[in-house]
Structures are given as structure tokens and as C-alpha cells.
Amino acid sequence: MFAAEWAPPAERHPMHIKVLGSAAGGGFPQWNCNCRNCVSVRAGTPGFRARTQSSLAVSRDGVNWALLNASPDLRQQINDTPALHPNPRAGLRHSPIKAAVLTNGDVDHIIGLINLREAQPFSVYASDRVLATIRANSVFQVLAEPLVPRIEMALDQPFQLEGGGTDLGLTVEAFAVPGKVALYLEDKSSTNFGSREGDTIGLKVTDPLEKKSFFYIPGCAEIDEELAGRLQGASTVFFDGTLFTDNEMIEQGLLNKTGARMGHISMSGPQGSIAAFSKLGVGRLIYVHINNSNPALDDNSPARKAIDGAGWEVGYDGMEIRL
Amino acid sequence: MFAAEWAPPAERHPMHIKVLGSAAGGGFPQWNCNCRNCVSVRAGTPGFRARTQSSLAVSRDGVNWALLNASPDLRQQINDTPALHPNPRAGLRHSPIKAAVLTNGDVDHIIGLINLREAQPFSVYASDRVLATIRANSVFQVLAEPLVPRIEMALDQPFQLEGGGTDLGLTVEAFAVPGKVALYLEDKSSTNFGSREGDTIGLKVTDPLEKKSFFYIPGCAEIDEELAGRLQGASTVFFDGTLFTDNEMIEQGLLNKTGARMGHISMSGPQGSIAAFSKLGVGRLIYVHINNSNPALDDNSPARKAIDGAGWEVGYDGMEIRL
């Protein structure tokens, strides 16, 4: 499929990854929130940085890009990211965005698709249930098929990423992670709120030519044995950084729900992600999807020191990584 | 209902109006557009100013606000508008936004509602058909009833604006204007694409205490006799400024549709809004919902001179008016 063996490139072409948005749903600050973090970032307090909602962009060649999730802030994110502007030499209508890959049906991960209207061809990749949600919501008809095909991702089957007539030169593998169906789709009468395997997925994105890959897992309830095995020895993982402690939203009086109830593992504690990853030998660990309640949003907090000390990075909007 | 006759206020309290977004759907620049205007605004060319999508905010007291339309850029618009930030003395969760009034079902006018989640009470006012669209799209379930009641606006029946337990001290009257159903809801097999009276409405917002009012009509296909009669002698009108000429998108090679086909009157020409309003004696005329193709987005254009010469203003994000 790829001819690396026969025609090795003269120089390395690193894979480009950009963090378009590093906050959880609602963003930072959140529109109606007066928690310490939100008040501080609105006031411009040193150590606090505004963040838009959860999305990455990835490119093998720095020219054509795929979005990993499409946040409600996507229009602002595109404006703030020159690499995602249309090429002025490519005709009256153009976009370097050729695909969007969705990890679940949360509004903070799918509503950005609405911004990609105006008859521009690209591909939407998602699980069967997320595609069903998109089909059932008429607002997404602003993306007219067949110009914008909806492509179902089967779990554990790597596929070549393409869209708008372009092969992005990347393979993607979607895999189920422990999680929960999106809040607005919860079935309160059902066990686990009607969640099914595949409602929350992680992605492994690979550049087969350079034999580099990274994982993107913005929502995850638990690092079970299967997931730990998959991530063992990975070079780079972007991971669910929603909460620092499981009960921080309750303790701060913001919402009467634990992280476990929301389908999000916390950073700290014996069941947390810092502990779970300490044994996995991952090269680079980056938190994304950070909730406004998370004390790690304060660069000068003890929580941030603990994260730094454990070898993690806290993602921020505009963060760039080359693999 | 109001006691102005018996207890006149010691001083005038002007009604506050803010233009949150002055562009049509897609905003300015539009994500995938290389037209002269979009290239110029991305390049920072003098005379071009970026604009977010179509929305106003209005308040009688400068404390509690109603949105007129909820654009996909609403999170950014709230961040950029301190008056819409939560009051830090009002508890952990608060918003001065108490209501959103929708003029049609276009995604650029309704998707912003998604940003108003997180269990904050406010009211959504819209026509029966727009409410039906919102009910049929599960993504809007992030606004849980009864916390966020959906209130049907009957045409030509002024009502008191309220939400989140607050009387905003304003009355609103919705009235049908010539127009078209939203693009993604078009029925191609039907006359006029399945549009019905009330799919596009205008709003008259009144401060009964000060006896001041203004009109907001961001989408309008034609100024017929009925509408002309209604607007005659108005003090202030925010009006559909989508296109300068009916065929500008075709001439620029952007889209094979006239303004008439899209349900938007143009500014210029014998059937245009400048000509139609020239006889109506309106005090202040402000264009909003301006499409990226409109030459009036260039402050130094002949189109802009013509508009200025006819006594119109071109709305911009952050524009403030007190009545």
C-alpha cells in the first residue's frame, strides 16, 4: 500500500499535530461559570490561559489536514490557525481540511461540523451510532451528501484516511474505550444509561511511511487491561484530562456528578490516569479535554506541579507537535 | 401592565443594543472562501474588518439581556462582550442572558443555543416551525426543559420578554416578512421550497416605559406594502444586508444562486432595500447579516460610498446603540 521500502524519502517529513482546542465541553472560561478558574481567566490572572473546546488537527505533509473531532469553536479555531486557511492559489473555494474523525457524539465533538458547510468536499468518519445521530439531526444536512460522505469506522480495523479526493497519507484505527453515551442521548431507564461499546472511542493515527504514530483519547472512563496493553510503549498519547479529582465538581459546588458518572477518569488518585500510565512507558503524555473545574488549569497550582512531576504535559490551544 | 404614567423614572434609562455578529452565515472570512473580501480580511488589509455571524443582544437595564438569534459564534461573542459575562457576585453559576429570540431556522441563527447549556435557565422564543426543528434535533436536548422553556411566538401579538425568572422590561412583536425556509429544510418538490408564512420573521422590540422601539429584520426577500407600512417612520431598523446586488455571488463565481433564490433582497437596484427605504422616513438604518461576497465589506468601496450616501450604516461586531 505504501512504498517506503522501495523509495525511501530523501529527508524525514514529520507528522504535524496541532491542538486546536484543549478544553472540555463548554470551554474555558465556560459562559455561565464563576468558579475560581473561570473568574481568574476572565480577569487575565497570570497562569491562566483561555482554551477552546476539544479538537486536534493532524497532517502528514503540512498541506492537507484532518480534524480529530469538530468542536463548536471550530470557526474561531480555523481563523486562529493559518495552516487551516484556504490556499489563495487553489481557486475561489478551497480548504486544507479533508476529513473529520469523531470520537463520540458529544456536542463539543460534533457541532463544529456545522461550520464546514458551503459545498466543500471532505469526509466525516465516525462510529455507526454517532453517524446515526448526525443523520437524525437535520441541522447536519448543511453538509450535503455525496459531497461530504459519512464513513462508518469499524473498530480495530485500520483504514487509510482520505477526503475531498485526497489521500492524507495516514492510517487511523478506532478502538473502543470504557466510556458513556453522550449526555443528551442518555437513556435514564437503562443500565449504564444505554451506553454501548464504541460510543466512546480512541484513535491511533499512523504515518506508515515514517512508521510513527500517536494515540488520541479525549474521553475515557477507565484504563482497563486491554487499553493499557494497547498503549504500552506508545510514543505519544493525548489523553482525557477532564478532572483532577473524581469529585471536584461536587466539592466546588458546580455539578452534583462525579467524573465516574460522567464517563471521565480523573488525573489523580490510585485509579487515576497518572497512576495508570506510570507503568506504561509512554514517551510523551499530553492532557487534553480539560474541564474548567480542573485545578491544573492554574499553571501555579499544586495540581499542576504534581502533573509536571509525573512527566505529563497539559495541552493548550495552539500547541504544536511534530513526530 | 407598566406604570409609566403614575411613576415616571427620575432619569431616562436608554435601551442598550449590541451587535454581537454582523455577518451572514459562514461569517467573514468564510472558512473555505478565497473571494477578494475574504483574502483581504485574512491579510489584514485596511478597510476590512472580521465579522462573526448574525446576532444582536438587547437590554433595557444594561444588566439582563436577550439575544436576538443565537449564532454558531456565540461562545466567542460572549467572551468578547463583558456585559454578557456572569456577574461574579451572583453565585457560582450565572448569566445575564435570560432569553433568546429566533427569527428563522437557519443554522447561523439557531446553533448558538448549543453554547447555552450547563443547566442555566433562560427562555427560547421562536415560531412554531422553528421550535419543531429544535425539538426534532436531539443535539438541542443539551438545553433541558423545563429549565429552558421553548415558547411559541404568535405573529402580530406583542408579548413581554422574560426568562430565568426575570422580566426583561421589554415587549417583542414578531411579524412575518417575505422569505424562504432554511436551506437545509427546503422541499425541492414544493412551490417556494415548502416555505410558509412565518418561516422568516422580523421583530419589533419595545421599551414600553420609555416608549422607544426598534426593528430587527436580518432576513427579508422583499419589502412589500405591508412591511413598508409597518416600518414607516420607525426610529431604528437593523436590516438584511446580505448582498449588494442580486447576482453578485454568480458574478464572483462563488455560488450559482441569486439573492432572490436565497430569500434575500439586495441593497442596490430599483427593487433593493436602499430604494425601498428611501420613502419610509426611518431615523436610523443599519445593515446586518452581511455576506462575505458583499462589496460593502470594503470600507473604501464604491458600494460603501453609495450606502453611506443613502444614509445607511453598515453594522459591525461590537457596535453599540442606545435608544
Interface residues (C-beta under 8 A of the other chain):
Chain A: G25 G26 G27 P29 Q30 W31 N32 C33 N34 C35 C38 V39 R42 A50 T52 P72 D73 R75 Q76 I78 N79 H85 P86 N87 P88 A90 G91 L92 R93 H94 S95 V107 I110 I111 I114 N115 L116 R117 E118 A119 Q120 T133 A136 N137 S138 V139 Q141 V142 L183 Y184 L185 Q252 G253 L254 L255
Chain B: G25 G26 G27 P29 Q30 W31 N32 C33 N34 C35 C38 V39 R42 A50 T52 P72 D73 R75 Q76 I78 N79 H85 P86 N87 P88 A90 G91 L92 R93 H94 S95 V107 I110 I111 I114 N115 L116 R117 E118 A119 Q120 T133 A136 N137 S138 V139 Q141 V142 L183 Y184 L185 Q252 G253 L254 L255
